[in-house]
Amino acid sequence: MGDLLILVGICIGSFAGLWMLFEAFKESILWGLACLFLPFAGLLFLVLHWQVAKAPFLLGLLAIPFYVVGGGLIS
């Protein structure tokens, strides 16, 4: 059961990350490339473009309980 919860968390987190990347590319090609290759560009994009980035960010936060509960069930 823990493995399944972690897998669900990975799917949610991956979808949220890709969604954030698509939003960055929709803003501009430079934002998209920066978020793809620079470590803190995604955080900067989140702060500067909160209105478009808040939905994927909050969805990514939803993945955390799946990791925590799934990890607790495995150990």
N, C-alpha and C positions, 0 to 999 in steps of 0.2 A: 504494500500500500504506500509506503514511503517513497519508493521509486517512482510510482505513478504521480504522486504529488510533486515531486521534484521535476519530473518531465513536464507537467502542466505549467509549473513555474518557469521553466526554460522556454516553453512555447510562448507564454505571455510576455516574458521579458524580451525575447527575440523579436516578437511582433512589435512591441513598443519601441525598441531600438530602431527597427527598420522604419517605422512610422515617423519617428523623430528625424531620421536621416532624409526621408522623403520631404518632410516639411522644410528642412534646411535647404535642400536642392530647389524646392519651389520658391524659396526666398531669393536665392541666387546660386549660381554654379560655384562661386567662391566659398559661400557658407557651407554648401554641401561637401566640397572637397576638404575644407578645413575640418568639418566634423568627422569626416572619414579618416583623415590622416594625422590630425593634431590632437594631443591628449585632452586638453581642457577646452577645446573649441565648442564641444557640445554643451558644457556647462555655461559658457559665455553666451551661446545661442539661446539657451533656456532663459537666462536672466534678461537678455536684451529683447527677446521675442516671446515673452511669456504668453501672450494671447494665442499664438498658434502652437506653442510647444507644451502648454500645460496638460492637454489631454493625453498625449503619448507619455509624458512624464508621470502623470498620476496612474496611468495603466501600468507602467513599469513598477511603480511602488506596490501595486496590487500583487505582483509576483513574489514579493518578499515573504508574506505569510506561508506561501506554498513551500518555499525553500526551508523555512524554519520548522514548520510542522513535519514536512517530509524528512528532513534531517533528524528530527527528534525521534521519529518512528523507526528509522534505520538503526540508530545506535542503541 
